Structure formats: C-alpha cells, structure tokens
Amino acid sequence: MNETCDLPGAALAIERSQFPDPAFDPAPATSGEQLAVLAGGCFWCVEAVFRELDGVLGVTSGYSGGNAASANYEAVCSGRTDHAEAISIRFDPARISYAKLLKVFFAVAHDPTQVDRQGADRGRQYRSAIFYIDETQRAIAAAYIRQLDEAKAFSAPIATQLVPLEAFHQAEAYHQNYAAQHPAQPYIAAVAAPKVAKLRKQFGDWLRSDSPRDGGLA
C-alpha cells in the first residue's frame, strides 16, 4: 500500500441520501451464517469498514483470483499475480443482507469506477471485484450495479468485476484487523479512517451496538 495514497473521491463524495437501497434484496433461502468475498483496493481499509456493521460476524483479509502458490503479500504486491486484495465477510443474513453489504461496499468502502487502482494504489491487485459464491449472489450484485448505473450514482461507469469465487486465501497474520491495531499509521489515518468516519456518520443505524459513533478506529 502507498502511504501517500489520495482518497478515492467519487465514492467518498456520495451522501447516503443520494444512494439507493438495493431494489433486489431477496430473503435468504436458508438460515445460518453466510459468506461474502469482496475486493476494493487495500484490504486494510475495506476490512475496517465492514468490521463496524451489525450482523457481521467476522472479517478476514486475504487474496482471491489467483492460485495458492502466489497467495502471499510479496507476490500479490508485485502486481504480477491474478490475485486481488480481498476480504471474506461472515455475516448473519437475518441481521444484515448480502444486498446491504453491497450498498456499503459501493457507498463507503471504495471507489468502484476506478480500474485496477484505488487512488495512488495501482495494479490489478487493487481492482474492484465481487467474488460471488452462488447464482443468487451474482444476481443480486448484477442487479445492484445496473441500478446504480441507471441512477447515475457515480460520475463514471462502475468497473466492478463479477467473478465466481474459486478460493479465498487468508493473508498473513499481521494484516488481520490492521487498521484498528495501527490507527496512527499514515496510510490508515489518511485512507481507512475517513471511510470509517463516513460509515459512522451516514450508516449509524447499521452499526454494532459496541461500535463507536465518533472518534478514532476501534
């Protein structure tokens, strides 16, 4: 990650009032926890956003899109693998739906109009992607992207890729919950903290009961 990364402006400029709720948000076919895998640039920053949400049971940083042999930070950061920095989200669909997770993904977590980059972080590893687990997730994501494009929620077309999940490889231990553990690190203060602040301001009713409503990363 580039510690001088500029903020992804398009996504951060959008207010919740301008951002539509997903029109296609079906009830889950089965009970029990589910999994979502999303890529939106630096996994430190995306992870920090989703850890705040009520109904999210756990978030893990890792790599998706490439093979197991190249699923390590040094190789992925070279930009020469097929991996994207991604997060795996375990969530309770009775408390937060997959479609609502996607709303946060597009409205807060990253700028989905940028291709193979987020701000100054450049390379395929920083691409915007939804790694769908089944046809239902693919349909929900495709419908929401169409809805956002039709609503002109962004000033440029959404570049997010829809890719079937083949594997998620957990990143090295020091990457897990990185933002909360290193709140003063310049990159975290410049990039992750504003995203979390936006989430707390605009999606306060979606937060965990123990999540701060203001202040620094927790």
C-alpha positions in Angstrom: 0.0 0.0 0.0 1.2 3.5 -0.8 1.2 5.6 2.3 0.7 8.8 0.2 -2.5 7.4 -1.3 -5.0 10.0 -2.3 -8.6 9.4 -1.2 -11.0 7.7 -3.7 -13.0 10.8 -4.4 -16.1 9.5 -6.2 -17.2 7.1 -3.5 -16.4 9.3 -0.6 -18.3 12.3 -2.0 -21.6 10.5 -2.2 -24.1 11.0 0.6 -26.3 8.2 1.8 -29.4 10.2 0.9 -28.3 10.1 -2.8 -27.5 6.4 -2.7 -30.4 4.0 -3.5 -31.2 0.9 -1.4 -30.9 -2.3 -3.4 -34.2 -2.9 -5.2 -33.5 -6.6 -5.4 -32.9 -7.9 -1.9 -34.4 -11.4 -1.6 -34.8 -13.2 1.7 -32.2 -15.9 2.2 -33.1 -19.4 1.1 -31.5 -20.9 4.1 -30.8 -19.9 7.7 -27.4 -19.6 9.3 -24.3 -17.6 8.6 -23.3 -16.8 5.1 -20.1 -15.6 3.3 -19.3 -12.6 1.1 -16.0 -12.0 -0.6 -15.3 -8.5 -1.9 -12.2 -6.7 -3.3 -12.0 -2.9 -3.3 -8.3 -1.9 -3.0 -6.3 -2.1 0.1 -7.8 -4.8 2.3 -6.7 -3.0 5.5 -9.2 -0.2 4.7 -12.1 -2.3 3.4 -11.8 -4.7 6.4 -12.0 -1.7 8.8 -15.3 -0.6 7.3 -17.1 -3.9 7.4 -16.0 -4.8 11.0 -18.2 -2.0 12.2 -21.5 -3.4 10.9 -24.2 -5.2 13.0 -24.7 -8.7 11.7 -21.1 -9.0 10.5 -19.7 -12.0 12.5 -16.1 -11.8 11.3 -13.9 -10.2 8.6 -10.7 -11.7 7.2 -8.2 -10.1 4.9 -6.8 -12.3 2.1 -6.4 -12.9 -1.6 -8.7 -14.1 -4.3 -8.5 -14.6 -8.1 -5.1 -16.5 -8.3 -3.6 -19.7 -7.3 -2.5 -20.9 -3.8 1.2 -20.7 -4.7 1.1 -16.9 -5.3 -1.2 -16.1 -2.3 1.3 -14.2 -0.3 1.8 -10.4 0.2 5.1 -10.1 -1.6 3.9 -11.9 -4.7 0.5 -10.1 -4.8 2.0 -6.7 -4.3 4.2 -7.2 -7.4 1.0 -6.9 -9.5 2.0 -10.0 -11.5 -0.4 -12.4 -10.0 -4.1 -12.9 -10.7 -5.0 -12.1 -7.1 -6.9 -9.1 -5.8 -6.6 -8.0 -2.2 -9.9 -9.1 -0.8 -11.9 -9.6 2.4 -14.0 -12.5 3.4 -17.1 -11.5 5.5 -19.0 -13.9 7.6 -22.5 -12.4 8.2 -25.9 -13.3 9.7 -28.4 -12.7 6.9 -31.2 -12.3 9.5 -29.4 -9.1 10.7 -27.8 -7.7 7.5 -28.5 -8.9 4.0 -26.0 -9.5 1.2 -27.5 -6.7 -0.7 -27.0 -4.3 2.2 -23.4 -5.3 2.4 -23.0 -4.4 -1.2 -24.6 -1.0 -0.5 -21.8 -0.3 2.0 -19.2 -1.7 -0.4 -20.2 0.8 -3.1 -21.2 3.8 -1.0 -18.4 3.8 1.5 -15.7 1.1 1.2 -14.1 2.1 -2.2 -14.5 3.9 -5.5 -15.9 1.3 -7.9 -15.3 3.5 -11.0 -11.5 3.1 -10.9 -9.9 0.4 -12.9 -7.0 -1.6 -11.4 -6.4 1.0 -8.8 -7.7 2.9 -5.7 -6.2 6.4 -5.5 -2.4 6.1 -5.8 -2.5 2.3 -5.2 -2.2 1.0 -8.7 -2.2 -2.6 -10.0 -4.6 -5.5 -10.7 -4.3 -6.4 -7.0 -6.3 -3.3 -6.2 -9.2 -3.9 -8.7 -12.8 -3.7 -7.7 -14.4 -7.2 -7.7 -17.2 -9.2 -6.2 -16.4 -12.8 -5.9 -19.8 -14.4 -5.8 -20.4 -17.7 -4.2 -23.6 -18.8 -5.9 -26.1 -17.6 -8.6 -28.1 -15.7 -6.0 -25.2 -13.5 -5.0 -24.3 -13.0 -8.7 -27.9 -11.9 -9.5 -28.1 -9.5 -6.5 -24.8 -7.9 -7.4 -25.6 -7.6 -11.1 -29.0 -6.1 -10.4 -27.5 -3.6 -8.0 -24.7 -2.5 -10.4 -27.4 -1.9 -13.0 -29.5 0.0 -10.6 -26.6 2.3 -9.5 -25.6 2.9 -13.1 -29.2 3.8 -14.1 -29.4 6.1 -11.1 -26.1 7.8 -12.1 -24.9 7.3 -8.5 -21.4 7.9 -9.8 -20.0 10.2 -12.4 -18.4 7.3 -14.3 -19.4 3.8 -15.1 -19.0 1.1 -12.4 -15.9 -1.0 -13.2 -16.5 -3.7 -10.6 -15.9 -7.2 -11.9 -18.3 -10.1 -11.1 -16.2 -13.2 -10.7 -17.2 -16.7 -9.4 -15.3 -17.5 -6.2 -12.8 -20.3 -6.7 -10.9 -19.8 -3.5 -10.1 -17.3 -0.8 -6.6 -17.4 0.8 -6.2 -15.9 4.2 -3.5 -13.2 4.3 -0.6 -13.2 6.7 -1.5 -12.8 10.4 -0.1 -9.2 10.7 -2.6 -8.0 8.1 -5.7 -9.0 10.1 -7.5 -6.1 11.8 -4.6 -4.0 10.8 -6.3 -0.6 10.9 -7.6 -0.9 14.4 -4.1 -2.1 15.6 -2.3 0.7 13.7 -4.6 3.8 13.8 -1.7 6.3 13.7 0.0 4.7 10.7 -0.1 7.4 8.0 -1.9 5.3 5.3 -4.5 4.2 7.8 -5.1 7.7 9.1 -5.3 9.1 5.6 -7.4 6.4 3.9 -9.1 4.0 6.3 -10.1 6.4 9.0 -12.1 8.7 6.7 -14.1 5.7 5.3 -14.9 4.5 8.8 -15.9 8.1 9.8 -18.2 8.3 6.8 -19.8 4.9 7.7 -20.4 6.0 11.3 -21.9 9.3 10.1 -24.2 8.0 7.4 -24.9 4.4 8.4 -25.1 4.8 12.2 -28.2 2.8 12.4 -26.4 -0.2 10.8 -23.5 -0.3 13.3 -22.8 -2.8 16.0 -24.1 -1.7 19.4 -20.5 -1.5 20.7 -19.2 0.4 17.7 -18.1 4.0 18.4 -20.2 6.6 16.7 -17.3 9.0 16.5 -13.7 9.1 17.5 -10.9 7.0 16.1 -10.6 3.5 14.8 -11.5 0.8 17.3 
